[in-house]
Amino acid sequence: EALVLLAEIFEARGQPDRAIEQLDAAMRMRPDYAGAVYNKSLILKSQGKFHQSERALREALASNPENMHLAHALGDLLAGKGNLAEAVDLYRRVLTRSPRQQGLRSDMLLCLNHLDSVDRETVFREHREYGRIASLMHGSQLRKFPNAPDPGKRLRLGYVSGDFHEHPVAHFLEPLIEHLDR
């Protein structure tokens, strides 16, 4: 673990190659050290060495297939490379073992939204499943409102996002906001 910490220091100081040297040394000492592989894959990815990052993650997963961090990192890498279908397959395999991984499920949903081979009903069903699991996990934290539900009452909506200023999300929302029934 000391070598991994040293690698993090080198990475923070802008010396990624020295960081990788430390991680390689850690993996020689402990070939099954998933944390070292994970960190190495992130550094390689940040350097634009996507194939090397992918290879490191795949090799580590072959010997440690239950490691969700490695699987999630590989899924994110695949999605970033445009291999959405493969990323979704990987996410699904992990979710069958551990269905409450919200971050991983969220990443899978993002991929599903961009896959032409997936129909709208499937995308909707997967989003509902996310909501069901999230409500099971966090339902007690939801606030109950004191007002009585009134289907005829006019709703007042507010939009809050850090992405409204010079972000693509803002451009997509402009037509929606322009056509609101005020």
C-alpha positions in Angstrom: 0.0 0.0 0.0 2.9 2.3 0.5 3.8 2.1 -3.2 0.2 3.0 -4.1 0.4 6.0 -1.8 3.7 7.0 -3.3 2.2 6.6 -6.8 -0.6 9.0 -5.8 1.9 11.5 -4.7 3.8 11.3 -8.0 0.5 11.6 -9.8 -0.5 14.7 -7.8 2.9 16.2 -8.6 2.3 15.8 -12.3 4.7 12.8 -12.7 2.4 10.1 -14.1 5.2 7.9 -15.4 6.8 7.7 -12.0 3.4 6.9 -10.5 3.0 4.0 -13.0 6.5 2.7 -12.0 5.3 2.6 -8.4 2.1 0.9 -9.3 3.9 -1.7 -11.4 6.2 -2.4 -8.5 3.2 -2.9 -6.2 1.6 -5.3 -8.7 4.9 -7.3 -8.9 4.8 -7.7 -5.2 1.0 -8.5 -5.2 -0.2 -9.5 -8.6 -3.8 -9.5 -7.3 -3.7 -6.0 -6.0 -6.8 -4.6 -7.7 -6.3 -1.1 -6.3 -3.0 -0.7 -8.0 -4.4 -1.8 -11.3 -7.4 0.5 -10.9 -5.1 3.5 -10.2 -2.8 2.6 -13.1 -5.8 2.3 -15.4 -7.0 5.8 -14.4 -3.5 7.3 -15.0 -3.3 5.6 -18.4 -6.7 6.8 -19.3 -5.8 10.4 -18.3 -2.8 10.1 -20.6 -5.0 9.1 -23.5 -3.6 5.5 -23.4 -7.0 3.9 -23.6 -6.0 0.6 -25.1 -3.3 0.1 -22.3 -5.9 1.1 -19.7 -8.4 -1.3 -21.1 -5.9 -4.1 -21.2 -4.8 -3.6 -17.6 -8.5 -3.6 -16.4 -9.4 -6.7 -18.5 -6.3 -8.6 -17.1 -7.2 -7.6 -13.5 -10.8 -8.6 -14.0 -9.8 -12.0 -15.4 -8.2 -12.8 -12.1 -10.6 -10.9 -9.9 -14.0 -11.0 -11.7 -16.0 -10.0 -8.5 -14.3 -6.6 -8.2 -17.0 -4.0 -8.9 -14.5 -1.1 -9.0 -12.5 -2.7 -11.8 -15.7 -3.6 -13.6 -17.1 -0.1 -13.3 -13.9 1.5 -14.4 -13.8 -0.8 -17.5 -17.5 -0.1 -18.3 -16.8 3.6 -18.1 -13.7 3.3 -20.3 -15.7 1.2 -22.8 -18.5 3.8 -22.8 -16.1 6.6 -23.3 -14.6 4.8 -26.3 -18.1 4.5 -27.8 -18.5 0.7 -27.0 -21.8 1.3 -25.4 -23.3 -2.2 -26.0 -20.3 -3.9 -24.4 -20.4 -1.4 -21.5 -24.1 -2.2 -20.9 -23.4 -5.9 -21.0 -20.6 -5.5 -18.4 -22.8 -3.3 -16.2 -25.7 -5.8 -16.4 -23.4 -8.7 -15.3 -22.2 -6.7 -12.3 -25.7 -5.6 -11.4 -27.0 -9.2 -11.4 -24.5 -9.8 -8.5 -25.0 -6.4 -6.8 -28.2 -4.6 -7.9 -27.9 -1.7 -5.5 -24.8 -0.1 -7.2 -26.5 3.2 -8.1 -23.5 4.8 -9.8 -23.0 1.8 -12.0 -26.7 1.6 -12.8 -26.8 5.3 -13.6 -23.9 4.9 -16.0 -25.7 1.9 -17.6 -28.8 4.1 -18.1 -26.8 6.8 -19.8 -25.5 4.2 -22.2 -29.0 2.8 -22.9 -30.2 6.3 -23.8 -27.7 6.3 -26.7 -28.1 2.8 -28.0 -30.2 2.6 -31.1 -30.6 -1.2 -30.6 -32.5 -0.6 -27.3 -36.2 0.2 -27.6 -37.9 3.0 -25.5 -39.9 0.5 -23.4 -36.7 -1.1 -22.2 -35.1 2.2 -21.4 -38.2 3.3 -19.5 -38.3 -0.1 -17.6 -34.6 0.2 -16.6 -35.2 3.8 -15.4 -38.2 2.7 -13.3 -36.1 -0.1 -11.8 -33.5 2.5 -10.8 -36.2 4.5 -9.2 -37.5 1.5 -7.4 -34.2 0.5 -6.0 -33.3 4.1 -5.0 -36.6 4.5 -3.2 -35.9 1.2 -1.3 -32.5 2.5 -0.3 -33.3 6.1 0.4 -37.1 6.2 0.8 -37.0 7.0 4.5 -35.0 10.2 3.6 -37.8 11.5 1.3 -39.6 14.5 2.7 -43.4 14.3 3.1 -45.2 17.5 2.0 -48.0 18.8 4.2 -50.2 19.9 1.3 -53.1 17.8 0.1 -52.6 16.5 -3.5 -54.9 18.4 -5.8 -54.9 17.2 -9.5 -56.4 20.5 -10.6 -53.9 22.7 -8.8 -51.4 24.6 -11.0 -47.8 23.4 -10.4 -45.0 25.8 -9.9 -41.7 24.4 -11.1 -38.2 25.6 -10.5 -35.1 24.5 -12.4 -31.7 24.3 -10.6 -28.5 23.1 -12.2 -24.9 24.0 -12.3 -25.1 23.2 -16.1 -27.2 26.2 -17.1 -24.3 28.5 -17.9 -22.5 27.7 -21.2 -23.1 24.0 -21.1 -24.9 21.8 -23.7 -27.7 21.1 -21.2 -28.6 24.7 -21.1 -29.0 24.8 -24.9 -31.3 21.7 -24.8 -33.5 23.3 -22.1 -33.9 26.7 -23.8 -36.9 25.6 -26.0 -38.5 23.9 -23.1 -38.3 27.0 -20.9 -39.4 29.3 -23.8 -42.6 27.2 -24.3 -43.7 26.9 -20.7 -47.3 27.7 -20.0 -46.8 30.7 -17.7 
